[in-house]
Amino acid sequence: MMRGNPHLSVSASDAEWEGVRASAARRGLPIARYLIELAERDGGDAEPSVALAAEEQRELLEAVREVRSLMLEGADAAPLVRDMQERVAVRFRAWALAMVRSGRRDRLMEALTAVVGADRARIVAASLAVADEPPAADGPRQDRLL
């Protein structure tokens, strides 16, 4: 553990610093804390992944086959369809929040807009927003999407 008051110098253009200042202010953080949190959250990937593991891909394929079979038999596939929708929604929400927390809110909106259009993207993003209340001292951190 380092003791004392270590310093680090970071060079950036005026426009880059303005972006950093604005992002830190939106999150209610000093610039140093904002940069440290970005570094701590950086997993090294360009973007958080929504890729399914091999086992998850097999489970999804089997679920789709089962839905198709149930529908062809005239059986009720609704519970299985709801389960699949919930699983997709959970994975999407985790990805979207990871995008926001890693400072990629603009990229998230671009991706949503490309898929569902600008108006629907704003609605989807708003539906993912979490409470504006400060997190409890011992509770998980919460961020607002938009």
N, C-alpha and C positions, 0 to 999 in steps of 0.2 A: 504494500500500500504506500502510495506517495504521500509525503508529508510536506507541509508548507503550502505555498501558493504557486503551483506551476502555471506557466503562461504558454500560450500557443498563438502564433500569428497566422492569420488566414488572409490571403489576398483574393480580391474579387472586384469586378467592375462595379461602378456606382449602381447600375441597373440590377446587377445580381444582389448587391447588398440591400437595395430597396425591396426586392422580392423576399429576402430573408427577414428583414425587419417586419414587413407586412404579414408574412406567415407566422412569425413569432407572436406578433400582436394579436392576430386572430385567435391564437391558442392561449393568449393570456400569459405568455412565457417570456422571460428575458432571452435575448438572442443566444447567449451561451447555453442555457438549459435547452432551448429549442434545437440547437445544433447537436448537443450531446444526445438528446432523445432520438433525433434522426439517425445518428450513428449507431445507437443501441438497437434500433428497429431494423436497420439495414441488414437483410439476410444475404446480400450479395446478388440476388436475382434482379433482373431488370424490372419485373413486376411480380406481385404475388401470384402464385399458380393456382389455377382451378382444375388442373389436370387430375384425372382419376388414377389411382393406383390400379395395377392389373387386377387385383381381387375385386375392387369396386367396379371396374369395367365389366367383369364377368357377372357380378350381382345385377348390374343394370341391364345387361343383355338378357339374363334369365327373367328379370321382372317384366321387360318388354315382351318377351315370348309368352309369359304367363298372361299378361293383359290381353294380348292378341288371341290366345287360346280361349280365355274366358269370354271374350266378346264374340268369337265365332260360335261358341256353345250357347250364346244368349244368356250367360251368367253375369252376375253383378261384378264388374271389375273396378267399380268406384273406390272401394277401400284401398286397393293396391295402387290405383292412380293417385289418390290423395297422398299415400305414403311416398311415392316417387316425387310428387310435387314438393312435399315438405323437405325431402332430402336435398333436392336441387335448390330450394330457397335458402336452406341453412348454408350450403356451400357458397352460394352466390353472396349472401350477406357477409360471410367471413371474408371472402375475396374483396368485396366492396369496402368493408371497413379497413382491411389491410391496406388497400390503395390509399384511403384517406389518411390513415395513421402514418404511412410512409411518405406523405407529402405529395401524393400523385392524384389529388382531387381533380385537377384539370384532365388528366389522362382518363380517369374514370368516366367523367362526363363525355369525353370524346368517344369512348367505347360504347357507352349507353346510347349516345346520339346516333352512332353508326348503325346500331341494331334496331332501335325502336323510335328514332326521331327525337328532335329537340324537346318538344312538348312532353312527350311520354317520359323522356329521360329525366326531366325535372321532377315529374310525379314519382317515378321510381326512386330517385335519390332522396326525395323528401320522405318517402315511406320508410326509408332505412335510417333516418335520423333518430338519434337517441336523446334522452332527456338532457336539458341544459344544466341540470343540477351538478354542482361539483361532486366528484367522487368521494366516497367515505374514505377516511384515512387508511382503513384496513381493507377496503373494498377494491374491486377492479376499476380500472380507469375507463371513463366513457368519453367518447368524442362525438361531436355533431358532424354529420355528413355535409350538410349545406346550411 
